[in-house]
Each structure stands twice: as C-alpha cells, then as structure tokens.
Amino acid sequence: MADDGDGDTDTDAGGVGRRPVRRGSVDIHTRDGDAVHHDEAAVRYEDAAFVVSRDGSFAPERTERYPKTDVAWIQVRHPRR
C-alpha cells in the first residue's frame, strides 16, 4: 500500500492498486501563466496528470485534471493539525 506520509491513500479505478492522496489548499500555475486555487481539496498524483477533487471522492463531476505537461508548478499546503 502506498502512503504519502499522512496516511492517506486512495484506490485507483477498478480498485486496483493504491495512489497517495494529499489533502489541503492547492495552488496550480500553468505554463501559460494561469493560476488556479483549490481550497480544502484532495490531490492525487498520476503518471500524466495532477488530479484535484473538491471533496476527496474523485468523482468525475467534482474532479479537475491538470496534465503535467501543462503545469509549471503545484503547491499543496497541508492544514495545521
């Protein structure tokens, strides 16, 4: 089982394997200069994209995909415990 250090994991499509999930405030800057902020989101790192879910469910209607080739940088600020 993969783990991101916070103990959060998520199941891939079909329930095969596990991917690390980070939760917090997410800032993404694209190579085109666009900036996107997601407050209290969950982020999953896939081979080709950063996947951000507003509620952590990763349901398609609540999820944004950012291809890694389009992202200049991403920052996840974890909530204070």
ROSE-4610 file (N, C-alpha, C; in Angstrom, 1 decimal, always signed):
// ROSE-4610
residu = [M/M/M/A/A/A/D/D/D/D/D/D/G/G/G/D/D/D/G/G/G/D/D/D/T/T/T/D/D/D/T/T/T/D/D/D/A/A/A/G/G/G/G/G/G/V/V/V/G/G/G/R/R/R/R/R/R/P/P/P/V/V/V/R/R/R/R/R/R/G/G/G/S/S/S/V/V/V/D/D/D/I/I/I/H/H/H/T/T/T/R/R/R/D/D/D/G/G/G/D/D/D/A/A/A/V/V/V/H/H/H/H/H/H/D/D/D/E/E/E/A/A/A/A/A/A/V/V/V/R/R/R/Y/Y/Y/E/E/E/D/D/D/A/A/A/A/A/A/F/F/F/V/V/V/V/V/V/S/S/S/R/R/R/D/D/D/G/G/G/S/S/S/F/F/F/A/A/A/P/P/P/E/E/E/R/R/R/T/T/T/E/E/E/R/R/R/Y/Y/Y/P/P/P/K/K/K/T/T/T/D/D/D/V/V/V/A/A/A/W/W/W/I/I/I/Q/Q/Q/V/V/V/R/R/R/H/H/H/P/P/P/R/R/R/R/R/R]
num = [1/1/1/2/2/2/3/3/3/4/4/4/5/5/5/6/6/6/7/7/7/8/8/8/9/9/9/10/10/10/11/11/11/12/12/12/13/13/13/14/14/14/15/15/15/16/16/16/17/17/17/18/18/18/19/19/19/20/20/20/21/21/21/22/22/22/23/23/23/24/24/24/25/25/25/26/26/26/27/27/27/28/28/28/29/29/29/30/30/30/31/31/31/32/32/32/33/33/33/34/34/34/35/35/35/36/36/36/37/37/37/38/38/38/39/39/39/40/40/40/41/41/41/42/42/42/43/43/43/44/44/44/45/45/45/46/46/46/47/47/47/48/48/48/49/49/49/50/50/50/51/51/51/52/52/52/53/53/53/54/54/54/55/55/55/56/56/56/57/57/57/58/58/58/59/59/59/60/60/60/61/61/61/62/62/62/63/63/63/64/64/64/65/65/65/66/66/66/67/67/67/68/68/68/69/69/69/70/70/70/71/71/71/72/72/72/73/73/73/74/74/74/75/75/75/76/76/76/77/77/77/78/78/78/79/79/79/80/80/80/81/81/81]
x = [+0.8/+0.0/+0.9/+0.6/+1.4/+0.9/+1.8/+1.4/+2.1/+1.5/+2.2/+2.8/+2.8/+3.4/+2.3/+1.1/+0.0/-1.0/-0.7/-1.5/-2.7/-2.9/-4.0/-3.7/-4.6/-4.4/-5.7/-5.7/-7.0/-6.8/-7.9/-7.9/-8.1/-7.3/-7.4/-8.7/-9.0/-10.2/-10.2/-11.3/-11.4/-10.9/-10.4/-10.0/-8.6/-7.9/-6.5/-5.5/-4.6/-3.5/-4.0/-3.1/-3.4/-2.5/-3.0/-2.2/-2.2/-1.1/-1.1/-2.0/-2.6/-3.5/-3.0/-2.9/-2.6/-3.8/-4.0/-5.2/-4.7/-5.4/-5.0/-5.4/-4.9/-5.1/-4.1/-4.6/-3.8/-3.7/-2.5/-2.3/-1.6/-2.1/-1.5/-1.3/-0.1/+0.3/+0.6/+0.0/+0.2/+1.4/+1.9/+2.9/+2.4/+1.1/+0.5/+0.3/+0.6/+0.5/-0.8/-1.7/-2.9/-2.6/-3.4/-3.3/-4.6/-4.6/-5.9/-5.7/-6.7/-6.6/-7.8/-7.5/-8.5/-8.3/-9.4/-9.3/-9.9/-9.2/-9.7/-10.0/-9.0/-9.1/-8.2/-8.4/-7.5/-6.8/-5.5/-4.7/-4.2/-4.3/-3.7/-2.7/-1.5/-0.5/-0.5/-0.9/-0.9/+0.3/+0.5/+1.7/+1.7/+0.5/+0.4/-0.3/-0.8/-1.6/-1.7/-2.0/-2.3/-3.9/-4.5/-5.9/-6.4/-7.3/-7.7/-9.2/-9.6/-11.0/-11.5/-12.6/-13.1/-13.4/-14.0/-14.4/-13.7/-12.7/-11.9/-12.5/-13.6/-14.3/-13.7/-13.1/-12.6/-13.6/-14.9/-16.0/-15.8/-16.0/-15.7/-16.3/-17.5/-18.1/-17.5/-16.7/-16.1/-14.6/-14.1/-12.6/-12.1/-10.9/-10.2/-8.9/-8.6/-7.3/-6.4/-5.2/-4.2/-3.0/-2.9/-1.8/-0.5/+0.4/+1.7/+2.5/+2.2/+2.9/+2.5/+1.3/+0.7/+1.0/+1.5/+1.7/+3.2/+3.3/+4.6/+5.0/+4.1/+4.3/+3.0/+3.1/+1.9/+2.4/+1.6/+1.9/+0.7/+0.9/-0.2/+0.2/-0.6/-0.4/-1.3/-0.7/-1.5/-2.1/-3.3/-3.9/-3.1/-3.1/-2.5/-3.2/-2.5/-3.2/-3.2]
y = [-1.2/+0.0/+1.2/+2.2/+3.4/+4.4/+5.2/+6.2/+7.5/+8.6/+9.9/+10.5/+9.7/+10.3/+10.8/+11.1/+11.5/+10.3/+9.2/+8.0/+8.0/+9.0/+9.0/+8.2/+7.4/+6.7/+6.6/+6.3/+6.2/+5.0/+4.4/+3.3/+3.8/+3.2/+3.5/+3.0/+3.4/+2.9/+1.4/+0.8/-0.6/-1.2/-0.4/-0.9/-1.6/-1.4/-2.0/-1.0/-1.4/-0.6/+0.6/+1.3/+2.5/+3.6/+4.8/+6.0/+7.0/+7.6/+8.6/+9.8/+10.2/+11.4/+12.4/+13.7/+14.7/+15.6/+16.1/+17.0/+18.3/+19.4/+20.7/+21.8/+22.9/+24.0/+23.8/+23.9/+23.6/+24.8/+25.1/+26.2/+25.6/+25.8/+25.3/+26.5/+26.6/+27.6/+26.8/+27.2/+26.6/+27.2/+26.6/+27.1/+28.4/+28.4/+29.6/+30.8/+30.7/+31.8/+31.8/+30.8/+30.8/+30.3/+30.8/+30.4/+29.9/+28.7/+28.1/+27.8/+28.1/+27.8/+26.9/+25.8/+24.9/+24.9/+25.3/+25.3/+24.0/+23.4/+22.2/+21.1/+20.7/+19.7/+18.5/+17.5/+16.3/+16.2/+15.9/+15.8/+14.4/+13.9/+12.6/+12.8/+12.2/+12.4/+11.1/+11.3/+10.2/+10.3/+9.3/+9.4/+10.6/+10.9/+12.0/+13.3/+13.3/+14.4/+14.5/+15.8/+16.0/+16.0/+15.3/+15.2/+15.8/+16.8/+17.5/+17.3/+16.9/+16.7/+17.6/+18.2/+19.2/+18.5/+17.3/+16.7/+15.4/+15.0/+13.8/+12.6/+12.7/+11.5/+11.1/+12.0/+11.9/+11.4/+11.8/+11.6/+12.5/+12.1/+12.9/+14.3/+14.5/+15.8/+16.7/+16.2/+17.0/+17.0/+16.6/+16.5/+17.3/+17.9/+18.6/+17.8/+17.7/+17.0/+18.1/+18.1/+19.0/+18.2/+18.1/+17.4/+17.9/+17.1/+17.5/+18.4/+18.1/+18.9/+20.4/+20.6/+22.0/+22.7/+22.0/+22.6/+23.1/+24.4/+24.9/+24.5/+24.7/+24.2/+24.1/+23.2/+22.9/+23.0/+23.6/+23.6/+23.1/+22.2/+21.8/+22.2/+23.0/+23.4/+22.6/+21.8/+20.9/+21.7/+21.4/+22.1/+21.9/+22.9/+22.7/+21.7/+20.9/+19.9/+20.4]
z = [+0.0/+0.0/+0.0/-0.9/-1.0/+0.1/+0.5/+1.6/+1.4/+1.6/+1.3/+2.6/+3.7/+4.9/+5.8/+5.3/+6.1/+6.4/+5.8/+6.0/+5.0/+4.1/+3.2/+1.9/+1.5/+0.2/-0.4/-1.7/-2.5/-3.5/-3.8/-4.7/-6.1/-7.0/-8.5/-9.0/-10.2/-10.9/-11.0/-10.7/-10.7/-9.4/-8.4/-7.2/-7.2/-8.3/-8.4/-8.0/-7.0/-6.6/-5.7/-5.2/-4.3/-4.7/-4.7/-5.0/-3.8/-3.6/-2.5/-2.7/-1.7/-1.8/-0.7/-1.1/-0.2/-0.1/+1.1/+1.4/+1.9/+1.4/+1.8/+0.8/+0.9/+0.0/-1.2/-2.4/-3.6/-4.5/-4.9/-5.9/-7.1/-8.3/-9.5/-10.5/-11.0/-12.0/-13.3/-14.4/-15.6/-16.4/-17.4/-18.2/-19.0/-19.2/-19.9/-19.0/-17.7/-16.8/-16.0/-16.2/-15.4/-14.0/-13.0/-11.6/-11.2/-10.5/-10.0/-8.6/-7.7/-6.3/-6.0/-5.2/-4.7/-3.2/-2.5/-1.0/-0.5/+0.5/+1.1/+0.1/-0.7/-1.7/-1.5/-2.3/-2.2/-3.6/-3.6/-4.8/-4.9/-6.1/-6.4/-7.6/-7.4/-8.5/-9.3/-10.6/-11.5/-12.5/-13.3/-14.2/-15.1/-15.7/-16.7/-16.2/-14.9/-14.5/-13.0/-12.6/-11.2/-11.1/-10.2/-10.2/-8.9/-8.9/-7.8/-7.6/-6.4/-6.1/-5.0/-5.2/-4.2/-2.9/-2.9/-1.7/-1.4/-2.1/-1.9/-2.5/-3.1/-3.7/-5.0/-5.7/-7.1/-8.1/-7.8/-8.7/-9.9/-11.1/-12.3/-12.3/-11.7/-11.7/-10.7/-9.8/-8.7/-8.8/-10.0/-10.2/-11.3/-11.1/-12.2/-12.5/-13.8/-14.1/-14.8/-14.3/-14.9/-15.4/-16.8/-17.4/-16.9/-16.5/-16.0/-17.0/-18.3/-19.4/-19.4/-18.8/-18.7/-17.4/-16.4/-15.1/-14.9/-14.6/-14.3/-12.9/-11.9/-10.5/-9.8/-8.8/-7.9/-6.5/-5.6/-4.2/-3.4/-2.4/-1.6/-0.2/+0.5/+1.8/+2.7/+3.5/+4.4/+5.6/+6.0/+7.1/+8.4/+9.2/+10.5/+11.4/+12.1/+12.9/+14.3]
